[in-house]
Amino acid sequence: MALEHITINDVGPRDGLQNQPQLLSKEQRLSLISALVAAKVPEIEVGAFVSPKTVPAMAGTAELFAALENTTSLFSTLIPNMKGFELAMSAQVPLISLVVAASDTMNLKNIRMSTQDSIKVSKDVLKAAKEQGANVQAYVATAWACPFEGKISADSVFSVTDELLQAGASRIVIADTIGAANPLEVNQLLEAMASRFDLDLLSCHFHDTRAMGLANVYAAITAGIRKFDASIAGLGGCPFAPGASGNVATEDVVMMVEQMGFSTGIDMALLVKAADLAMDLTGTATGGNAKPWIENYYLN
């Protein structure tokens, strides 16, 4: 009997590096992506087509894509607007990600637009994507809580999700941008979403700010989610969201779901080496909470 599969998208090279004090060179960023490819991580967020003045860590993303070799990993990038979409298309990016926050204030802080204006821009991008045969997914950020507005209503998340799917988004990633959700809230929202949307079109993105990232992954699994973002060595943090610390660590998520009986296709021994590299390159990443045990089990 085949094991049920959970897909991991490692966002370390983008979400993990965008807020680090140490700016990595293109070669260093490429070495981290290559380490994740070697570990057979199925999906990897390579970078973002954003203003290098605003997010200097993401400068040179087009050059990164040009340097990448064809692999079995699906590479993606984040974009904020139509200009970012055009740059991503020029770089022949296989999967492009938009972000719309469920809260107005977060959108204003992040991209200087209200939620409705952000949705309008996203719809324009999705229309262009359909015309050009591009694969564009959308993040619904601050889905549980906003650093400026507090708790977010489920209706706000439903509304943004519905508009983006109707406009042609290939997938919706429900994101706990500041790591404020707890497992009960995660399960409640996602079970409610399961009655409204196709679960195959949903995935989740959790931060470990309050040490509940892994528990929230588990809660999402119980609600039927089978795809997750994670970040190698727990790298992460949003420069526009106060209080957003590292993402849930890829090595922790892979360990947990595989011990639960799911398959990921990821080589854990090589994933640990990728985590070591992330720690060496940044000097800030601490590695997953289970990293010492993982090293003892897989490397000894």
N, C-alpha and C positions, 0 to 999 in steps of 0.2 A: 504493500500500500504506500503510495507516494505521500510524502510529507506535505502539509499545507505550506505555501510559500509566503514569506513576508519580504517586501522589497525595501531596501534601504537606499536613500539618496543622501550622500555625504555632502554637506554644505560647508565644510571646513575651509576650502580654498576661497570661498566668497564670504559667507556670513561669519565664518570663523576668523578671517583675517582683516575684515573691514575696519575693526575698531581696535586693532593691536597697536601699541606704541611703537613697535618695531616694524618698519616698512620693509617687506621682503622684495628682493629683486625678482625679475621675471624668471630667471633661472631657478631661484629658490622655490617660487610658487609652482613652477613646472615640475620640480623634483617631488614636491608633496603630492601633486596630482598623479604623477607616475607611480608613486608608492601606493596610492589608493587603487589605481588600475591594476597593479601587480597583485594586490590583495583581492582582486575580483569583485570590488565594489561595483554594483550594477549601474548606479547613477551617481554622477558627480557634478556639483555646481562649480564651474570653473572660475567665474568672476562676474563682474557687472559692468554694463555700459552706462556709467554715470559720470558726472563731472569729476575730473581728477582733482579739481580745486576743492570740491566738497568732500570727496572720499578718495584721498590720494593713494590709499592702499590698492585701489582697483585700477589704477592707471596701467595702460598696456594690455588690457584684456584681449583686444583684437590680435595682438602679437602672440598671446598665449594660445589662442585657438589655431592660429596659423602654424604653431610649433607642435601641436598635438598630433599624434599618429592615430590612424583609425584603429579602434579597439572594440571590444564587446561592451564597454561602458557607454552609457548614454550621457553626453555632456550637455549642460544647460548654462544659461546666463540669466541674470536679473536685469530688467530694464525699467525705467521710470515713465517713459513717454514714447511718442512716435519717433523722435530722433534716435532714442535707444533701440527701438525696433529696427529702424533702417540700418543702424550700425551692426546689429546682430545678424540681420539678413545678409549684409555684405560679408560678414565673417562666416557665413554658412553654419550658423549655430543650429543644432538639431532640435533643441527644446528651449523655448523662451518663457521667462516668468515675469508676470506683472504683479504688482502689489496694490491692494486697496485695503485700507484699514476700516474696521467697522465703526470707528469713532472719528468724528470730524476733526477734533484737535490733533490727533495723531497724524492724519493726512496733511493738515496744515503745517505741522512741524517737519514732516518728512518730505513732502513734495510741494508744499505751499498751495494746496488745493483742498476744497471741501470734499467730503465723501462723494457727493453727487457729481462734482466736477471731475473727480478722479475716475468715477465710473464712466463718465462720458468719454474721457480720454482713452480709457481701457476699451470701450466699445469701438472707438475709431481704430485702435490698434487691432482688435480682434476682427474687424471687418477687413482690414488690409491683409491680415494673416490668412483669412479664408480665401481672399482673391489670389494670394501668392502661394497657397498651399503650405503655410507655415504652421508648426505645432506650438501653440501658446497656452500655457496654463496660468492660473491666477491664485495668488495668496489672499486670503482674508485675514489680515493682521488684527491684533488686539481683539481676538475673538471672545475672550473671557474677561479681560480687563485692560484698561488703558491707563498709562502712567499719569495722565492728566484728568481723565473723566471718571476713573474708577470702574466699577462693574459695568459690563456691556450686556444689553438685553439680547436674549436668544433671537428675538424677532429681527434685530438689526443684522445679525449674522445670516439668518434665513434670507432676508431681503437682498443683501449684497451677493450672496451665493447664487440665488435664483437669477438675478440680473446678469451676472457674469456667465453662468451656464447658458442662459438663453442667448447671450451675445456670441457664444461659440467657444468659450474656454474649454480646453480638452480635459482639464482636471481642476479641482479646487483644493488648495492646501489650507487647512484650518490651523491658524498659528496662535499659540500662546506667547506673544512677542516678549513679554516681560517675566514669564515664568510665575504668574500669579494664580494660576488655576490649581485646583486640587482634584484628586481622582473622582470624587463624587460629581463635581461640576462637569468634568470632562465627559464622564459616562452619560450624564443627563443630557448635555447638549448634543452629543453624537447620536444617542439613541433617538432623540427628537429629530435630528437631521435624517436618520435612516428611514423615517416614515415619510420624508418629503423628497429625498434625493437618492439616486443610485449610489450605493456605497462604493462601488468600483470606481467612481469618479472623485472620491474623496481621499485625502491623505492628511497627515498631521505633522506639526512642527512644534516641538516643546523645548523650553529652556529649563535649566536646573537651578534657577535663582534661589528657590526655597527648598532645594533637595527633593523635589517631588517629580522631576522630569521622568524618571524611569517608572514611577508609580502611575504617572499620567499616560505613558505609553501603554502600560498594562490595561488601564481603564479604557483606552481607545480600542485596544484589541478585543476586549469583552463586548464592545459595542459593534464590532465587525470591521474595523479599519485594518487594512493589510499593507499599507505603505506608509513609511515614516521618513522624515528628515532626521539626520543626526549629524554630529560634527566630530571629526577625529580629535581625540584627546580632550574633548569637551571645550574646544575653542568656540568663542562666540561673543555676542554683544552688539547691540544696535546703537550707533552714534546719535540717533535721534530719539531714543527711548530711554529715559533715565531709569536705572534699576535693572536693565536687561543685562544679565551676566551670561555666562557660557551656555551653549546649547547642551542638550543631553548628549553624552559621549557615545560615539558610534560603537566603540568596543563594549560598552555596558549594554547597549540595546541588543547587539548581536548575541552576546553571551546569554542574556535573559531569554530572548525569543527562541534560541536554539535549545536551551535547557527546557523550555516549555514544549518542545516537540515540533517547532516550525523549522523550515529550512530557509537559508538566506543565500547560499552559494558563495559566501565570503570565506576567504582563507584567514582564520583567526591569527595564526602565527605571523603572517605577513601584515595583518592589520595592526598588530602590536608594534611591529617595526615602523609602520607609518605613523603611529601615535608617538613613538620615540622621536621620529624625525620632526613632527609638529612641535614637540616640546623643545627640541634643540634649536629649531629655527626661530621660534618666537620668544623663548625664555619666560613665557607666562603660563602656557598651558600646563596643567597639572596631571593630565591623563584621567581616564575614567575612574570612578570609585572602586571598581573591581579590578583595575589593572594589575595590582600585585598578585592577586589570585590567578588571573588569566595568564600572566607570565609564568607563574609556577606550574600551572596545569598544562599549558600548550608548548612552553619552550624548554622545560626540564624533562 
